[in-house]
């Protein structure tokens, strides 16, 4: 059951801590700094998630970082942006290619015909590879997906005969409800190529305010962009920083550690993560860097000792870090294991072996 589309960020282990029947994807509008507003997504109980969206306004134009993947929420954000008196959104920067950060681009394009969508060239490449047939093919597959999950829940095993644990059954139940909820309001979702791509740095003049877009290197994906507002020392980090527990699908441990160091060197006063609450210092970045370093150290040692990947996935559990990131909350523990350790160890293993890593 790993065939869920990547945009859902949904994998085998969900994070069930609310009844999906009464849960709605939503956001909170947060004043981050002068002229900077973030729409912070609430925690999903399962694998269908929404990324944070941030608005930075100058005197003439506004720039939006990411669009999320719930079109209804994007429409509401646009109403709020208009009501706030902010100047029109001229630029939309996507931090990376995962759909929970860009599938609602089209809503902003419809609302602002002059909009220029900017992505790293790698984000454009991965987006095209993953989503070009979204509206024509993948949407139909997604519509059929809840029934498959429901059947697995009812029979207690997957279509391939793999018996589900009680935890997996619960997460399948939650994800089925979340996908139905998403489909009910999002069936017009589509992917479009960006208007401009960059590979290193670009600066956008919003009128009395200059905003920098930087690629510090590979980290969470091959084409991560961060947005830096020097006026207020606000850093919008995308999924290079996800809290309370990080995502490591298709990630690059060594480069990620360097990217975090480059981010800390900016001395940000505020950090808006891709998911999670706004941060007022870089302590979480240090914590994350220590986690990545320890993962890399343990995987390198295991490779040197001749352990197989399968053995490492059982043996490397990082209990102290799990406690530090997830505490004793069962949902967070499942997220730490399912969204960080499970996808991250194979990536660190490939790096240690000098093999190409998954995108
Ligand atoms: Zn995300």
Boltz pocket constraint, residues with backbone or C-beta under 6 A from the ligand:
constraints:
  - pocket:
      binder: B
      contacts: [[A, 9], [A, 50], [A, 51], [A, 98], [A, 100], [A, 101], [A, 239], [A, 274], [A, 275]]
      max_distance: 6.0
